[in-house]
Amino acid sequence: MASSTVEDTCKKNYREFGFYGVSVFAALDLPVDELCRAEDALSRYSRIRVASCAAVRRNGFPILPTHRRPHFDVVLSDLQGDTIDRLTSCFGDDQLNPARA
């Protein structure tokens, strides 16, 4: 997840919903691979990155339920470089989306 991608996503979210946020899906009831296959919004991506909710929260980012379960938004207080870097550090390396394998 490039910093410019996070910033662009947050700006779009701010225009639409009034807060800086990044859209995420939580593997609450399914393993990640099954979630990727079950959610059309996820299956369109060729690559994904995974983070734990604990890591995201530990780095100071609230997670809001948005739209329908299992969709959430990770909320950023600002778009400063260190804030974006802190968020991206929560995620592992990108990997092939299991829905595309």
LUMKEPA-303129 format. One record per residue (C-alpha): residue number from 1; x, y, z. Coordinates in Angstrom, 1 decimal, always signed. Example, Ala and Ser with C-alpha at 12.3 -4.5 7.8 and 13.67 -1.06 7.14 Angstrom:
<pts>
1|+12.3|-4.5|+7.8 $
2|+13.7|-1.1|+7.1 $
</pts>
This chain:
<pts>
1|+0.0|+0.0|+0.0 $
2|+1.8|+3.1|-1.2 $
3|+1.6|+6.3|+0.8 $
4|+0.1|+8.1|-2.2 $
5|-2.6|+5.4|-2.5 $
6|-3.5|+5.8|+1.2 $
7|-3.6|+9.6|+0.9 $
8|-5.8|+9.5|-2.2 $
9|-8.2|+7.0|-0.6 $
10|-8.4|+9.1|+2.5 $
11|-9.2|+12.2|+0.6 $
12|-11.9|+10.5|-1.4 $
13|-13.4|+9.1|+1.9 $
14|-13.3|+12.6|+3.4 $
15|-15.2|+14.1|+0.5 $
16|-17.8|+11.4|+0.7 $
17|-18.1|+10.8|+4.5 $
18|-16.4|+13.6|+6.3 $
19|-13.4|+11.7|+7.8 $
20|-10.1|+10.4|+6.6 $
21|-10.5|+6.6|+6.3 $
22|-9.3|+3.5|+4.6 $
23|-11.8|+0.8|+3.7 $
24|-11.0|-2.6|+5.0 $
25|-12.7|-6.0|+5.4 $
26|-12.4|-8.0|+8.7 $
27|-12.1|-11.7|+8.7 $
28|-14.5|-12.1|+11.5 $
29|-16.4|-15.2|+10.6 $
30|-14.2|-16.6|+7.8 $
31|-10.5|-17.2|+7.2 $
32|-8.9|-14.5|+5.0 $
33|-8.9|-16.8|+1.9 $
34|-12.6|-17.5|+2.2 $
35|-13.4|-13.9|+2.9 $
36|-11.6|-12.8|-0.3 $
37|-13.7|-15.3|-2.3 $
38|-17.0|-14.4|-0.6 $
39|-16.7|-10.6|-1.0 $
40|-17.1|-9.3|-4.6 $
41|-15.4|-6.0|-3.5 $
42|-12.3|-8.0|-2.5 $
43|-12.2|-10.5|-5.3 $
44|-11.5|-7.8|-7.9 $
45|-8.1|-7.1|-6.4 $
46|-5.1|-9.1|-7.6 $
47|-3.1|-8.5|-4.4 $
48|-4.0|-7.9|-0.8 $
49|-2.3|-6.9|+2.4 $
50|-3.3|-8.2|+5.9 $
51|-3.2|-6.6|+9.3 $
52|-4.5|-7.6|+12.7 $
53|-7.0|-5.3|+14.4 $
54|-4.8|-5.4|+17.4 $
55|-1.9|-3.9|+15.4 $
56|-4.1|-1.2|+13.9 $
57|-5.5|-0.2|+17.3 $
58|-2.1|-0.4|+19.0 $
59|-0.9|+2.2|+16.5 $
60|-3.7|+4.5|+17.5 $
61|-6.2|+4.0|+14.7 $
62|-9.9|+3.6|+15.5 $
63|-11.8|+1.0|+13.4 $
64|-15.4|+1.9|+12.5 $
65|-18.1|-0.5|+11.2 $
66|-19.3|+1.0|+7.9 $
67|-21.7|-0.3|+5.3 $
68|-22.5|-3.9|+6.0 $
69|-20.5|-6.5|+8.0 $
70|-17.6|-7.3|+7.5 $
71|-16.8|-3.8|+6.1 $
72|-15.0|-1.3|+8.3 $
73|-13.0|+1.9|+7.9 $
74|-9.7|+2.5|+9.6 $
75|-9.8|+6.2|+10.7 $
76|-6.8|+8.5|+10.4 $
77|-6.6|+11.8|+12.3 $
78|-4.6|+13.5|+9.5 $
79|-2.7|+12.8|+6.4 $
80|+0.8|+13.6|+7.7 $
81|+3.5|+11.3|+6.5 $
82|+4.2|+9.8|+9.9 $
83|+0.5|+9.0|+10.3 $
84|+0.3|+7.2|+7.0 $
85|+3.6|+5.4|+7.6 $
86|+2.3|+4.3|+11.0 $
87|-0.8|+2.8|+9.3 $
88|+1.1|+1.1|+6.5 $
89|+3.5|-0.4|+9.0 $
90|+0.5|-2.4|+10.5 $
91|+0.1|-4.4|+7.3 $
92|+2.2|-7.2|+6.1 $
93|+3.7|-7.5|+2.6 $
94|+1.3|-7.7|-0.3 $
95|+0.4|-11.1|-1.4 $
96|-1.6|-12.8|-4.1 $
97|-5.3|-12.6|-3.5 $
98|-6.6|-16.1|-2.8 $
99|-9.7|-15.4|-4.8 $
100|-7.5|-15.0|-7.8 $
101|-5.3|-18.0|-7.3 $
</pts>
